């Protein structure tokens, strides 16, 4: 049975967030911080794009209503995902801090 594919998205995080050229050139891999920074920049980009499209719709130029709604939903979902990832990371950090050494 084949897995469900939506829109031919990236196979893994490296395709979505390619390693930066600065820093870790030897390994060719992005650090955790770089991956998280890229993910949060993408969330911010989607938020800004949704806001811009909503403004354009309000003044009567640009996209159709359905395009604006799709952009706003993408921004909302990506923000909620980022919030949940942050909450899980914070919870894991707090759990590690509670461990006795």
Backbone torsions as a table, in degrees:
resi	resn	phi	psi	omega
1	UNK	NA	132.3	-179.2
2	UNK	-83.3	142.0	175.7
3	UNK	-69.1	153.8	179.0
4	UNK	-74.3	130.4	178.4
5	UNK	-116.8	133.5	178.2
6	UNK	-114.8	113.4	173.6
7	UNK	65.7	18.6	177.5
8	UNK	59.5	44.6	-177.6
9	UNK	-69.0	178.8	-177.8
10	UNK	-67.2	149.4	179.6
11	UNK	-74.3	-31.8	-179.2
12	UNK	-152.6	178.3	-177.4
13	UNK	-65.1	-28.4	179.7
14	UNK	-64.6	-33.4	177.0
15	UNK	-72.1	-36.7	-179.5
16	UNK	-74.5	-42.3	-178.6
17	UNK	-126.5	84.7	-178.6
18	UNK	-63.4	151.4	-178.9
19	UNK	-61.6	143.8	178.3
20	UNK	-76.2	152.6	-179.6
21	UNK	-75.3	-24.6	-178.9
22	UNK	-81.5	143.7	171.6
23	UNK	90.4	-92.3	-167.5
24	UNK	-91.8	57.5	-176.0
25	UNK	-71.7	-29.7	-175.5
26	UNK	-64.9	-46.8	-176.2
27	UNK	-83.4	-26.7	-177.9
28	UNK	74.5	18.3	-178.7
29	UNK	-118.4	146.1	177.1
30	UNK	-81.5	143.8	176.4
31	UNK	-76.6	166.0	179.0
32	UNK	-57.4	-43.0	179.8
33	UNK	-62.3	-39.8	178.9
34	UNK	-66.3	-40.8	178.7
35	UNK	-64.3	-44.2	179.9
36	UNK	-65.8	-40.9	178.8
37	UNK	-62.0	-43.9	178.9
38	UNK	-63.2	-40.1	179.4
39	UNK	-64.7	-43.1	-180.0
40	UNK	-70.8	-30.8	174.4
41	UNK	-66.4	-37.3	176.9
42	UNK	-65.7	-40.8	176.2
43	UNK	-60.3	-45.5	179.4
44	UNK	-62.2	-41.7	179.3
45	UNK	-60.8	-42.2	179.5
46	UNK	-67.0	-37.8	177.2
47	UNK	-62.4	-46.4	-179.6
48	UNK	-64.6	-41.2	179.5
49	UNK	-63.5	-44.3	178.1
50	UNK	-61.8	-42.2	178.3
51	UNK	-64.8	-42.0	178.8
52	UNK	-64.0	-42.8	179.9
53	UNK	-65.2	-38.3	178.4
54	UNK	-65.0	-40.6	176.8
55	UNK	-63.5	-43.4	178.8
56	UNK	-61.8	-40.3	178.3
57	UNK	-64.4	-40.5	-177.8
58	UNK	-64.9	-32.9	-179.3
59	UNK	-92.7	1.5	173.1
60	UNK	89.4	11.8	176.4
61	UNK	-120.3	157.2	172.4
62	UNK	91.2	-135.8	-164.6
63	UNK	-73.5	163.5	173.6
64	UNK	-78.1	162.8	-178.0
65	UNK	-58.5	-43.1	-177.5
66	UNK	-64.9	-33.9	178.0
67	UNK	-67.5	-38.9	178.3
68	UNK	-65.3	-43.2	-179.5
69	UNK	-63.6	-40.2	178.2
70	UNK	-63.7	-44.8	179.9
71	UNK	-63.1	-41.1	179.4
72	UNK	-67.8	-37.5	177.3
73	UNK	-67.3	-39.6	175.9
74	UNK	-60.8	-43.2	179.4
75	UNK	-63.7	-42.7	-179.1
76	UNK	-65.1	-46.0	-179.3
77	UNK	-64.9	-42.9	179.8
78	UNK	-66.0	-36.0	177.4
79	UNK	-67.2	-43.4	178.6
80	UNK	-64.1	-38.4	176.7
81	UNK	-63.4	-45.4	179.1
82	UNK	-61.5	-38.8	178.4
83	UNK	-64.2	-42.6	179.5
84	UNK	-67.2	-38.9	177.0
85	UNK	-62.7	-44.8	178.3
86	UNK	-60.0	-44.2	179.6
87	UNK	-61.8	-41.8	178.8
88	UNK	-66.4	-41.2	178.4
89	UNK	-64.5	-41.9	178.6
90	UNK	-64.3	-41.8	178.1
91	UNK	-63.1	-42.7	178.7
92	UNK	-64.6	-41.7	178.4
93	UNK	-61.7	-45.5	180.0
94	UNK	-63.8	-37.6	177.9
95	UNK	-64.9	-41.5	178.2
96	UNK	-64.2	-40.5	179.9
97	UNK	-65.4	-27.9	178.6
98	UNK	-78.7	-14.2	-178.2
99	UNK	-68.2	142.1	177.2
100	UNK	-90.2	136.0	-178.5
101	UNK	-100.2	NA	NA
